[in-house]
Amino acid sequence: MIDSKGENAGVLSARPLLVRDPDGSLRLPALATVHSHAFQRAMRGLAQRPVAASDDFWSWRGQMYSLASSLTPESMHAASLAAFRELARAGVRTVGEFHYVHHQADGTPYDQRTLLADVVIDAARQAGLRVALLRAAYHRAGPGRDAEPGQRRFCDPRVDDVLRDVDALRAKWTGDPDVVVGVAAHSVRAVPPSWLAPLRDYATRHGTMLHMHVAEVAREVDECVAETGRRPVELLADQGLLSDRFVAVHGTNLLPHEARLLGDARAFVCVCATTERDLGDGLPDLTALRTAGARLCIGVDSYALVDPIEDLRALETHERLRTRARVTFRPAHGTPAEQLWREGSLEGAAACGFADAGGHVVVRRDHPALALVGDEFLLDAVVFGCGAGVIERLDRDEARETPRDAKPPSRQAKRE
């Protein structure tokens, strides 16, 4: 077992998470899923049959590009609404939407450049979620390769175009306590090294979160080394991107010293266990990340399955598979189940730029899944023995706090 180090005093605290209501129901902080591609909800069931001699991430990606090329503002809204309603039913209050479908299918911007981002935000609000819209920079297919036809609607020719869109989104949604706008770099594959400093500087100047796919697949690492002489996390450290506002998504193919770089910066690592399992990405070294002090959180990613309890449980159970051991970490405060719930709720909300969980989920004490469970072990049973179906309802906080570090609403800021 390992000891977790460096917990954020404002988030991973010793205070109890599980509260008993007068009617006997159990109340826990609402869940947060930090990494979402809502349009991919429309792929469910469509990529589970053989399409190549050897199916992997790259063959799945080709099927995803076909869906992305067909999207309209109307179908983007419909897919997002279905995705977000499913999240809400599963106890999720906060979603980080890593948004990279920006333009028309041939790459021509819409007259309203942020149209697709706006319809995703509208869908989240309609579903009753708080949303961090992470406007992703995307420029190329890979080092020395122009965008492929299926990628053209993701791409911008200049990093300044990306940042102008972020400015426009921030201006439009300033003042809505349920909306945060942040910055994302898609990956070292899709974003050239020269774009990293401007994205870093923008996020630092405006106090926004900065998210990025990091080392999801081995080929990404190899191409980064070939282009820059550095592994992805090494490159990001050299460029000054790592901080307590940086969220590395996946982190599947890291070496121990890269985990230490993330931990030393108090950066987040968002593990998307059900998607990584679905794509055959592999298992990240969660022991190295915990030992280093990286802040773990969870993401639904491709919507192959929506069960945030399964995602947070996998922060322990997938490590059991990788290490062939049980109970693989010892938290500084409380039990493993308590820390896993904090990582799936409070830490996830922080990774999206919100100051709190934004509400609570309610579980009935007499739910059949909790029969025969003693009161002392209720949270252990929920985390390790239940799915999202155990959640009876999501109660949203009525008096919401302003998103973390957000500027006060401007009197001049108006909705378009």
C-alpha positions as CSV (number, residue, x, y, z in Angstrom):
1,M,0.0,0.0,0.0
2,I,1.0,3.6,-0.4
3,D,0.3,6.8,1.5
4,S,-1.3,9.6,-0.5
5,K,0.6,12.9,-0.1
6,G,-0.1,16.5,-0.5
7,E,-3.9,16.6,-0.3
8,N,-5.5,19.9,-1.0
9,A,-6.7,21.2,2.3
10,G,-9.8,22.7,0.8
11,V,-10.9,19.6,-1.0
12,L,-9.5,16.4,0.4
13,S,-10.3,17.0,4.1
14,A,-11.1,14.9,7.0
15,R,-14.7,15.9,7.3
16,P,-17.2,13.2,6.8
17,L,-18.7,12.9,3.3
18,L,-21.8,10.7,4.0
19,V,-24.6,12.4,5.9
20,R,-27.8,10.7,7.1
21,D,-31.0,12.7,6.4
22,P,-33.9,12.5,8.9
23,D,-35.7,10.0,6.7
24,G,-32.7,7.7,6.8
25,S,-31.5,8.5,3.3
26,L,-27.8,8.9,2.6
27,R,-26.5,12.2,1.2
28,L,-23.1,12.6,-0.6
29,P,-21.5,15.4,-2.6
30,A,-22.7,15.4,-6.2
31,L,-20.4,13.8,-8.8
32,A,-18.3,15.5,-11.4
33,T,-17.1,14.1,-14.7
34,V,-14.1,16.1,-15.9
35,H,-13.7,14.9,-19.5
36,S,-16.6,14.6,-21.9
37,H,-17.0,14.5,-25.6
38,A,-20.8,14.7,-25.6
39,F,-21.3,14.2,-29.3
40,Q,-19.8,10.7,-29.0
41,R,-22.9,9.6,-27.1
42,A,-24.3,9.1,-30.5
43,M,-21.7,6.3,-31.1
44,R,-23.0,4.0,-28.4
45,G,-23.2,0.5,-29.8
46,L,-21.8,1.5,-33.2
47,A,-18.1,0.6,-32.6
48,Q,-18.3,-2.8,-31.0
49,R,-17.9,-5.0,-34.1
50,P,-14.8,-5.9,-36.0
51,V,-13.8,-3.3,-38.7
52,A,-10.1,-4.1,-39.2
53,A,-7.8,-7.1,-38.9
54,S,-6.7,-5.7,-35.5
55,D,-9.0,-3.2,-33.9
56,D,-7.6,-0.5,-31.6
57,F,-7.8,3.2,-30.8
58,W,-7.0,4.1,-34.4
59,S,-9.7,2.0,-36.0
60,W,-12.2,3.4,-33.5
61,R,-11.1,6.9,-34.3
62,G,-12.0,6.4,-38.0
63,Q,-15.5,5.5,-37.0
64,M,-15.7,8.5,-34.7
65,Y,-14.6,10.8,-37.5
66,S,-17.5,9.6,-39.6
67,L,-19.9,10.6,-36.9
68,A,-18.2,14.0,-36.3
69,S,-18.3,14.8,-40.1
70,S,-22.1,14.3,-40.1
71,L,-22.9,16.6,-37.2
72,T,-25.1,19.6,-37.6
73,P,-25.9,22.2,-34.8
74,E,-29.2,20.4,-34.3
75,S,-27.7,16.9,-34.0
76,M,-24.9,18.2,-31.8
77,H,-27.5,19.7,-29.5
78,A,-29.6,16.4,-29.5
79,A,-26.6,14.2,-28.8
80,S,-25.3,16.6,-26.0
81,L,-28.7,16.7,-24.4
82,A,-29.0,13.0,-24.3
83,A,-25.5,12.7,-22.9
84,F,-26.0,15.3,-20.2
85,R,-29.4,14.0,-19.2
86,E,-27.9,10.6,-18.7
87,L,-25.1,12.1,-16.6
88,A,-27.6,13.9,-14.4
89,R,-29.6,10.7,-13.8
90,A,-26.3,9.1,-12.7
91,G,-25.7,11.8,-10.1
92,V,-23.4,14.1,-12.0
93,R,-23.8,17.8,-11.4
94,T,-20.6,19.1,-13.1
95,V,-19.2,18.2,-16.5
96,G,-16.0,19.2,-18.3
97,E,-16.8,19.4,-22.0
98,F,-13.6,19.0,-24.0
99,H,-15.0,20.6,-27.1
100,Y,-13.1,20.3,-30.4
101,V,-15.8,20.1,-33.2
102,H,-15.9,23.8,-34.1
103,H,-16.6,24.4,-37.8
104,Q,-18.6,23.1,-40.7
105,A,-17.6,19.7,-42.2
106,D,-15.2,21.3,-44.7
107,G,-13.5,23.4,-42.1
108,T,-15.3,26.7,-42.9
109,P,-16.2,28.5,-39.7
110,Y,-19.9,29.2,-39.0
111,D,-20.9,32.8,-39.3
112,Q,-21.3,32.6,-35.5
113,R,-17.9,31.0,-34.9
114,T,-18.8,29.6,-31.5
115,L,-22.2,28.2,-32.6
116,L,-21.4,24.5,-31.7
117,A,-19.9,25.4,-28.4
118,D,-23.0,27.4,-27.5
119,V,-25.4,24.6,-28.4
120,V,-23.4,22.3,-26.1
121,I,-23.6,24.8,-23.3
122,D,-27.3,25.2,-23.8
123,A,-27.8,21.4,-23.7
124,A,-25.9,21.2,-20.4
125,R,-28.0,24.0,-18.8
126,Q,-31.2,22.4,-20.1
127,A,-30.1,19.1,-18.4
128,G,-29.5,20.9,-15.2
129,L,-25.7,20.5,-15.2
130,R,-22.9,22.9,-14.5
131,V,-20.5,22.9,-17.4
132,A,-16.9,23.8,-18.0
133,L,-16.7,24.4,-21.8
134,L,-13.0,23.7,-22.6
135,R,-12.5,25.2,-26.1
136,A,-9.8,23.0,-27.7
137,A,-7.0,24.0,-29.9
138,Y,-6.4,21.7,-32.9
139,H,-4.2,22.3,-35.9
140,R,-2.8,19.2,-37.6
141,A,-3.0,15.5,-38.0
142,G,0.5,15.1,-36.4
143,P,4.0,16.3,-36.7
144,G,4.6,17.3,-40.3
145,R,1.1,16.2,-41.4
146,D,-1.8,18.5,-42.5
147,A,-5.2,17.8,-41.1
148,E,-7.0,14.8,-42.6
149,P,-10.5,15.4,-44.1
150,G,-12.2,14.0,-41.0
151,Q,-10.3,16.5,-38.9
152,R,-10.9,19.7,-40.8
153,R,-13.8,20.9,-38.8
154,F,-11.7,20.6,-35.6
155,C,-8.9,22.8,-36.9
156,D,-7.8,26.4,-36.9
157,P,-5.0,27.9,-38.9
158,R,-3.7,30.2,-36.1
159,V,-3.6,29.9,-32.3
160,D,-5.0,33.5,-32.2
161,D,-8.2,32.2,-33.8
162,V,-8.6,29.8,-30.9
163,L,-8.0,32.5,-28.3
164,R,-10.5,34.9,-29.9
165,D,-13.1,32.2,-29.7
166,V,-12.3,31.6,-26.0
167,D,-12.7,35.4,-25.5
168,A,-16.0,35.4,-27.2
169,L,-17.3,32.5,-25.1
170,R,-16.1,34.0,-21.9
171,A,-17.8,37.3,-22.7
172,K,-21.1,35.6,-23.6
173,W,-21.3,33.4,-20.6
174,T,-19.8,35.6,-17.9
175,G,-22.3,35.9,-15.0
176,D,-23.8,32.5,-15.4
177,P,-22.8,30.6,-12.2
178,D,-23.3,27.3,-14.0
179,V,-20.9,28.0,-16.8
180,V,-17.1,28.2,-16.8
181,V,-15.1,28.6,-20.0
182,G,-11.6,27.2,-20.1
183,V,-8.8,26.4,-22.6
184,A,-7.7,23.0,-24.0
185,A,-4.9,21.9,-26.1
186,H,-6.1,18.7,-27.9
187,S,-2.8,16.8,-27.7
188,V,0.9,17.1,-28.6
189,R,-0.1,15.3,-31.8
190,A,-2.7,17.9,-32.9
191,V,-1.1,21.0,-31.4
192,P,2.3,22.1,-32.6
193,P,4.9,23.0,-29.9
194,S,4.8,26.7,-30.9
195,W,1.2,26.9,-29.8
196,L,1.8,25.8,-26.2
197,A,3.2,29.0,-24.9
198,P,0.3,31.2,-26.1
199,L,-2.2,28.8,-24.7
200,R,-0.3,28.7,-21.4
201,D,-0.1,32.5,-21.2
202,Y,-3.8,32.9,-21.9
203,A,-4.8,30.4,-19.2
204,T,-2.4,32.1,-16.7
205,R,-3.5,35.6,-17.6
206,H,-7.2,34.8,-17.2
207,G,-7.0,32.3,-14.4
208,T,-8.7,29.5,-16.5
209,M,-8.2,25.8,-16.4
210,L,-6.0,24.2,-19.1
211,H,-6.8,20.7,-20.1
212,M,-5.0,18.4,-22.6
213,H,-5.0,14.7,-23.7
214,V,-1.6,13.4,-22.5
215,A,0.0,10.1,-23.4
216,E,-3.2,8.2,-24.1
217,V,-1.5,5.9,-26.7
218,A,2.1,4.9,-27.2
219,R,2.3,6.3,-30.8
220,E,1.6,9.8,-29.4
221,V,4.6,9.5,-27.1
222,D,6.8,8.1,-29.9
223,E,5.9,10.9,-32.3
224,C,6.4,13.6,-29.6
225,V,9.9,12.2,-29.0
226,A,10.7,12.1,-32.7
227,E,9.5,15.7,-33.2
228,T,10.9,17.4,-30.0
229,G,13.3,15.0,-28.3
230,R,11.0,15.0,-25.3
231,R,8.3,12.9,-23.9
232,P,4.9,14.6,-23.7
233,V,5.0,15.5,-20.0
234,E,8.7,16.5,-20.3
235,L,7.7,18.9,-23.1
236,L,4.8,20.4,-21.2
237,A,7.1,20.9,-18.2
238,D,9.7,22.6,-20.4
239,Q,7.0,24.9,-21.8
240,G,5.7,25.8,-18.3
241,L,2.2,24.3,-18.8
242,L,2.2,22.2,-15.6
243,S,0.5,23.9,-12.7
244,D,-2.4,23.3,-10.3
245,R,-4.7,24.5,-13.1
246,F,-3.5,21.9,-15.6
247,V,-5.5,18.7,-16.2
248,A,-3.7,15.9,-18.0
249,V,-6.4,13.6,-19.4
250,H,-5.6,9.8,-19.5
251,G,-1.9,9.7,-18.6
252,T,-1.9,6.1,-19.6
253,N,1.7,5.9,-20.9
254,L,3.7,7.8,-18.4
255,L,7.1,7.0,-16.9
256,P,7.6,7.4,-13.1
257,H,9.5,10.7,-13.5
258,E,6.6,12.1,-15.6
259,A,4.3,11.3,-12.7
260,R,6.6,13.2,-10.4
261,L,6.5,16.2,-12.7
262,L,2.7,16.3,-12.6
263,G,2.7,15.7,-8.8
264,D,5.3,18.4,-8.1
265,A,3.1,20.9,-10.0
266,R,-0.1,19.7,-8.1
267,A,-1.6,19.1,-11.5
268,F,-4.7,17.0,-12.0
269,V,-4.8,13.7,-13.9
270,C,-8.2,12.7,-15.3
271,V,-8.6,9.0,-15.7
272,C,-11.4,7.9,-18.0
273,A,-11.5,4.3,-17.0
274,T,-14.5,3.0,-18.9
275,T,-13.4,4.6,-22.1
276,E,-9.8,3.6,-21.7
277,R,-11.0,0.0,-21.1
278,D,-13.4,0.2,-24.2
279,L,-10.6,1.5,-26.5
280,G,-7.9,-0.9,-25.2
281,D,-5.7,2.0,-24.2
282,G,-4.1,0.2,-21.2
283,L,-3.9,0.8,-17.5
284,P,-2.1,3.9,-16.1
285,D,0.3,3.6,-13.2
286,L,-2.0,5.1,-10.5
287,T,0.4,4.1,-7.7
288,A,3.1,6.3,-9.2
289,L,0.6,9.2,-9.7
290,R,-0.7,8.9,-6.1
291,T,2.8,8.7,-4.6
292,A,3.9,11.8,-6.6
293,G,0.9,13.8,-5.3
294,A,-1.0,14.2,-8.6
295,R,-4.7,15.0,-8.0
296,L,-6.9,12.3,-9.5
297,C,-10.3,12.8,-11.0
298,I,-12.6,11.0,-13.4
299,G,-14.1,11.4,-16.9
300,V,-16.8,9.8,-18.9
301,D,-15.0,10.6,-22.2
302,S,-16.7,8.7,-25.1
303,Y,-19.9,7.7,-23.3
304,A,-19.3,4.0,-24.0
305,L,-20.8,3.6,-20.5
306,V,-22.2,6.2,-18.2
307,D,-21.6,5.1,-14.6
308,P,-19.5,7.6,-12.6
309,I,-19.4,5.2,-9.6
310,E,-17.7,2.7,-11.9
311,D,-15.3,5.3,-13.0
312,L,-14.3,6.4,-9.5
313,R,-14.1,2.8,-8.3
314,A,-11.7,2.0,-11.1
315,L,-9.2,4.4,-9.6
316,E,-8.6,1.5,-7.2
317,T,-9.9,-1.6,-8.9
318,H,-8.0,-1.1,-12.2
319,E,-4.9,-0.6,-10.1
320,R,-5.6,-3.9,-8.5
321,L,-5.6,-5.5,-11.9
322,R,-2.4,-3.8,-12.9
323,T,-0.5,-4.7,-9.7
324,R,-2.2,-7.9,-8.8
325,A,-2.8,-6.7,-5.3
326,R,-5.7,-5.5,-3.2
327,V,-6.3,-2.1,-1.5
328,T,-3.5,-0.4,-3.3
329,F,-3.4,2.9,-1.5
330,R,-3.8,4.2,2.1
331,P,-5.3,7.8,2.2
332,A,-4.0,10.2,4.8
333,H,-7.6,10.9,5.9
334,G,-10.4,8.4,6.1
335,T,-11.0,5.3,4.0
336,P,-10.2,4.5,0.4
337,A,-13.9,4.8,-0.4
338,E,-14.0,8.3,1.1
339,Q,-11.0,9.4,-1.0
340,L,-12.4,7.9,-4.2
341,W,-15.7,9.7,-3.7
342,R,-13.9,13.0,-3.1
343,E,-11.9,12.4,-6.3
344,G,-15.1,11.7,-8.2
345,S,-16.9,14.7,-6.8
346,L,-15.0,17.6,-5.1
347,E,-11.7,17.2,-6.9
348,G,-13.5,16.8,-10.2
349,A,-15.4,20.0,-9.6
350,A,-12.2,21.8,-8.8
351,A,-10.6,20.4,-12.0
352,C,-13.5,22.0,-13.9
353,G,-13.0,25.4,-12.2
354,F,-15.8,25.2,-9.6
355,A,-15.4,25.8,-5.9
356,D,-17.8,23.1,-4.6
357,A,-19.7,20.0,-5.7
358,G,-22.8,22.1,-6.5
359,G,-25.3,19.7,-4.9
360,H,-25.7,16.3,-3.4
361,V,-26.8,12.8,-4.5
362,V,-29.3,10.9,-2.4
363,V,-29.2,7.1,-1.8
364,R,-32.0,5.3,0.0
365,R,-30.7,3.4,3.0
366,D,-33.2,0.6,2.2
367,H,-32.0,0.2,-1.4
368,P,-31.7,-3.6,-2.1
369,A,-27.9,-3.2,-2.9
370,L,-27.4,-2.0,0.7
371,A,-29.2,-4.8,2.5
372,L,-27.1,-6.5,5.2
373,V,-24.5,-3.7,5.1
374,G,-23.7,-2.2,8.5
375,D,-23.8,1.6,8.9
376,E,-20.1,1.8,9.3
377,F,-19.5,0.3,5.9
378,L,-22.2,2.1,3.9
379,L,-19.9,4.2,1.8
380,D,-17.6,1.3,1.1
381,A,-20.6,-0.7,-0.1
382,V,-21.7,2.2,-2.4
383,V,-18.3,2.7,-3.9
384,F,-17.2,-0.9,-4.3
385,G,-20.5,-2.7,-4.6
386,C,-23.0,-0.5,-6.4
387,G,-23.5,1.3,-9.7
388,A,-25.1,4.6,-10.5
389,G,-28.5,3.0,-10.3
390,V,-28.2,3.2,-6.5
391,I,-28.6,7.0,-6.7
392,E,-32.2,8.0,-6.2
393,R,-31.9,11.6,-7.1
394,L,-29.6,14.6,-7.6
395,D,-30.3,17.6,-5.4
396,R,-28.8,20.8,-6.8
397,D,-27.7,23.6,-4.5
398,E,-30.0,26.6,-4.7
399,A,-27.5,29.1,-3.4
400,R,-24.7,28.5,-5.8
401,E,-21.2,29.9,-5.3
402,T,-19.4,31.8,-8.1
403,P,-17.1,29.5,-10.0
404,R,-13.6,29.3,-8.5
405,D,-11.5,32.4,-9.4
406,A,-14.2,33.6,-11.9
407,K,-14.5,37.4,-12.3
408,P,-17.6,39.0,-10.9
409,P,-20.4,39.5,-13.5
410,S,-20.1,42.6,-15.6
411,R,-23.1,44.9,-15.9
412,Q,-22.2,45.3,-19.6
413,A,-22.0,41.5,-20.2
414,K,-25.2,40.5,-22.1
415,R,-26.3,37.3,-23.8
416,E,-26.2,37.3,-27.5
